[in-house]
Amino acid sequence: MHRVRKDRSSHRRLRPRVLAAFLVAVGVLAALVSCTGGKPAAPARAAWFQLQAGAFQPVAGPESAPSVAELPWTIQSRVADMAFLGDTLYCAVNGTGLAAIGFDTAGAPVFAYHSDPLIFAHRTITTLVPRQGTLAVHLYFNALLNDARQRELPISGISIVTFLPAQSDFSFLIPPFQKKNPDWEAVGFAPESENQFDFEWKYTDAAETRFAYTRYHADTQSEENATREAYLAALGEPSISGARVPSDLREFFEMCRRSVPNLADGASLQFALRSRADPVRRSYRSQSVSDSAVVIPVFEEDGTRFALIPGGRVIASAASSPPIDLPGLPRAFRYTDFVKERDFLIVTWEEVSFTNVGRAGLLLYRLRP
C-alpha cells in the first residue's frame, strides 16, 4: 500500500477538509414553498439534494435544480456507488472523491467530504468495497469519453485508491500487473470478497487495443493471470432462476420481473444485491448475453429485501410491506440506486441524455410521514 505523498503543498491545498451540514428541513421547506411551471411541490417527506461543485446542496426538486453542462457519465459529478463502512454511509462522488452521510441528533443529514482532485478528476469511479476498516475505491481513465488526455493527468498508473478514515486521507493499492504495465487501465473490476479482486485490463494506442485479465489478492499483494471466462464469471450469476439461485431469491426476482413495465426485446434484467453485512454486491442476470440490461438495485436488511423498480417504485419481499412510490421525476431524469438508512431511503438520481449526464444528486425519502 502506497500512501499519498504529504509533502506536496498544492495537493494539500486542493483537498477540502470540511464538514458541511445541510438540514433536511431546508430541503423540505424549499419543496413546500416552491412550485415550478405550475407543478405541485414535492411531498414534505422528500428532501432533495443536488451535487454542485462536488457538494450536496438542498434544492426543491430535480426540475428546479440549477442546470449544469452535460458531460459524459464517465466524468460528470454524480453518485457512482454507495457503501457502508461501520455505521457510516459513503457516497462515491465521481470526479471528486467521497462524501460521508451521517445524521445529527434531530435526524437531519450531515455530509462530510473527502476530496482529492489530483486523484479523482477525469477518472471514473465504479465501485466501493469496505475492507478491514478502510474503503477501497476502484477508478479508471476512460480515453473515449473524457475531456482530458491521459498524459495530462498529474498521477498515473493507479486503479485502486484506499480511503483511510482515521487519517481522512487516501493511499494507493497497486497490483503487480499495474506496476509492470502502468499504461494499462483497469477498465473492468469484479470484487469477489474484500480481498479478492478480478481485473480486466485494457491497453490502447493508435495501432492496437489489447486486454488482459488478472486476479489480485489485496491482503497478500499477490496476483495471478486469469481468463476472460473467469472474469465474466466473477461479475455474477448469469441467471435469476435454476439450482444456483436460492429459492427465496428466485421468488423475489420473479415478483420484480412482473413489476417491470415494457421490458424491451433483447433486454435483460440485472439484479444488484447490497447489504450492510456483505462488503461485495452480488449480481444476477436474467440472460447471460443481451443487447441491453435494466439494472434493479436490491437492498437487504434484517431478512427483508427491497428492490427499486424503474419508474420509482420500491417493492419489498415481505408480504406485509406495501410498495413505496417515490416522487415522480421529470422527463430525462431517472433514479439509479438506493440504500435504506434509519427511517430513510437514500436514492440517487440523474438527468440522462444518451452517454451524457447533466444534473445529479440524492433524494432522502422518509419512510414514516
N, C-alpha and C positions, 0 to 999 in steps of 0.2 A: 504494500500500500504506500502510495506516494502522497505526502502532504503537499497542499498548495503552498507555494513559497510565500512567506510573510514579509519579505524584505522589499517587495515592490510597492512603493508608495502609491503609484497610480492604481494598482489593484485594490488597495485598501480604501482609497477614496471612492472608488466606484461601487463599493458594497455598502448599501444602506443597512445599518444595524438598528432596526426600528421596530417598535411595537405600535401598531395603529389600530385603534378600536373604532368600528363603525356599528352603531347600535341598530338592532332590528327595528326598534321604534322609529328611527329616522326613515328607514325604507318603507315601513308601514304607513307612516304619516304622509310621505310623498305619494304613496299609492292611493291613499284615501282622498287627497285633495287635488290630485292631478287627473286630467282627462284629455286625451289627445284625439283629435279628429272625431269627436262625438262618441268615442268608445268608452265603455264603462271602466271605472278604476279597478285595479287588481283587488282580489279578496284581501281582507285585513290579515288573514293568516299567512299570506305570502309576502316575503321580503326579497327584493331583487338587488343584485349587485353586479356591476359591470367592471371588467378589467380595463383600467385606464392607467397607462404608464406603469404597468406591472402590479398595480394595487387594486383591490376591490372597493369600488365606490358605490354607495347606495343610489339607486335610480327607481323611478316609479314603475318601470317595466321595460322590456326589450324594445318595444316600439318607440318609447320616448328617450331611450338611451342615446347619448351623443354619437353621431356617425363617426366611423373610423375608416381609413383607407383599407380596401380589401387587399389581402396578401395571401400567398399560398398557405394552406393549412400547416405546412411544414415549418413555417417561421412566424406565423401570426401569434399574437398574445392570446392564449386560450388555455383552458384547463385540460391538460393532456392525460392525466391519470390522477387517482387518489389512493391513499393507503393510510392505514392506522399504524402508528408506532407507539405502543403503550396506550395511554388514554388520549393521545393527540392525533387528530386527523391532519394529514398533509396533502396539499394540492400541488401538482407539478404545473407550474406556470411556464408555458412554452416561451423560450427566448429570454427568460429572466432567472428562474431558479425555483424556489419552493415558497409556499405560503402555508403556515400552520394555522388551523382554526381551533380556537378554544371558546369557552363561554364564561362570562362573568357571573357573579352571584345572582344577578337578576335574570340570567338565562339569555343574555344578548351575546352575539358572536364577537370575538376579538381575534383579529388577524395579526400574525407576526410574520415578517418577510425575511427570507434568507436568499439574497440575490447575489449574482456574480456575472456581470455582462461579459467578462473575458472568457468565461466558460460556456455560457448558455446562448449568447447572441448568435444568430444564424444557424443554430443547431436545432434538431427536432428531438424533443423528449417523447419517449414511447411508454416507459414502464417504471414504476416504483416498486422496490422489493425491500420490505423490512428484514433486516438480518443483524442479529447479535447486538441489538441496541443502537444500530445505525440504519441509514436508509440508502440503499443502492439505487442509483438513477441511471437508466440506460438512455443514451442520446447518440445521435449521428448527424453527419453533414449530408444533406440531400443536394447533390450538384445540379439536378434538373430544376427543382422547384426552390429557387433561392434568389436572393438579391445581393449575394457576395460570391467571391471566388474563394476556393479552399485555401489558396496560398495567402489570402488576406487575413485569415484567422490568426489571432495572437497566440493561440495554443493549438497544437495539432497532435494527432496520434492518441486520442482519448475516446473511450466509448462507455466506460462505467465510472461515474462520479459517486463518491460516498459522502453523505452528509453526516457530520458528527455533532449531534445535538448538544453535548456537553461543552463543546468549543464554539458552537454556532459557526462552523467552518466546513469546508469541503476538502476532500482528498481524492486521489485517483487510484483505481484498481486497473492495472494494465495487464491483460492476459499475455502470455508468451508470444502468441501469434502476432499480436499487435506490436510488441517490442521489435520483432523481426521485420514486420511489414507495416510501418507507420503510415503508409499512403493508402492502406485499405480501410474501408469504412464498415462498421458493424451494422449493416442495414437491417438485419433480422436478429431478434432476440427472443429466446424461449426459455424462461426460467422454469426449472423443474422442482427446485427447492430453494431455500435461502442461500445455499452454497453451490448449487449446480446450475450452470447457465449454458444453453446451446446457442451458438452464434452462426449467422450467415454473413460472411464477409464478402465485400464487393470491391473490385478494383476497376477503374475506368480511366482510359486515356483516349487520345484521338484515334488510336489504332484498334483498340480491343476493349472488351469487358470480360472480366473473369470473376468466378465465385469460388469460395472455399468454405468449409464447414468444420467447426471445432466444438468440443465440449470442455468447458472450463470449470474448475473446482476452486471456488474463491477462498475456501478455508485453507487449502494446502498450496495454492498458487500453481497448481499443476493443470495440464491441458493435454488432450489427445485429439487426433484427427477424427472427424465424424463424416457420415454420408449425408447427402441431401434427404434421403429417406428417413434417417434418424432424426434430422432436424424437423422435418414435417410432422413426424410422429410426436415430437415434443410440443408442437403447437396445440395439440389437443386431440380429443376423440372425434373421428370423422363420422359420428353417428349420434342420434338422440334416442335411439332405441336399441334393442338387442341385449345380449347377455353381458356386454361390457358396461352397460349403463344401469345403475341401481334402479329398482322398480319404482321407488318413490320419485326419483328424478324423471323417469320416463313419463309418469303420470303428469308431473308438473309441466314438463316440456310440451306434452300434448295439449294441456289446458292453455298454455301460452300460444301454441300454434293456432288453435281455434280462435284466439283473440286477435290475431294479426290480420288486418284487413288487406285484401287485394295484393297478396304476395305475387310479384311478377314471375312470369315463366322464366325458368333458368336461374332464379334466385334461391339462395339457401338461407336458413336461419342459423345464426351463431350465438350460442348462449355463453356468456362470460360470467362465471360464478366467483364472487368475492365474499370473504367473511373476515371478522377480526382475528379469528384463531389461525387462519391459514395465510402465510405471507405471499402465497402464489395464487393467482387466479387459475381456475380450471375452465377449460373451453370444450364445448361440444358443438359439432356442426351437423346440420341435418343432411348435408351431402358432402362427400369427400372432394368433389370438383363441381364448381358452379360458376356462372358468369358474374354474379354479384352476391353479396351477403348482407342480410339485415341483422345487425348486432342487437341482441337483447341483453342488457346488463341485469344480473341477478345478485341480490344481496341476501346472505344467510345470517340469521340471528336467532339464538335460542330455539333451534329446531324449526323455525318458520322461514320460508323463502319468499322474497318479494321480487317481482320482475317488472321492468319498465318497458311497456309496450309502445311501439311507435305511435305518435299522436298524443302521448302524455298520460296514459292510464297505467296505474301501478296495481298489479294483482298479486294476491298472496296465496300461498299454498294452503293455509289454514282455512277450512270451510267457513269458519265463523267470522273471518275478516272480509268485509265488503271491499270492492275495488275503490281506489282513490283516483279521482280525476284531477290532475294538475291543471293550473290555469292554461287556457288556450294560448298558443303562440301565433304571432303574425306570420304571414306568408314568408317563406325562405328561412324561417328560424326553426330550430329543432332542438329537442332535448337529446343529450348524448350519453349521459352516465349518471349514476346516483349512488349514495350510501344512506344508511339510516344512522343517525346520531342523536341520542337522547329522544326528545319528542319531535325531532325534525327529520324530514327527508332533505338531504343536501344534493341538489340536482344541477348538473352542468348544462349550459345552453350555448348555442352558436348560431350566427347568421351565415348561411352557407350558399355559395354560388359556384357550382361545379368543384374545381380544385381550390377555390379561394374561400377564405373566411373573413367576415367583417367583424361585427360586434360579438362579444362573448362574455360569459360570466357565470354567476351562480344564482340559483333560486333556493332560498331556505323556506321550506313549506312546513308549517306547524301542523302536526297530526291531530292535535286537540284544539278546537276553536277557543 
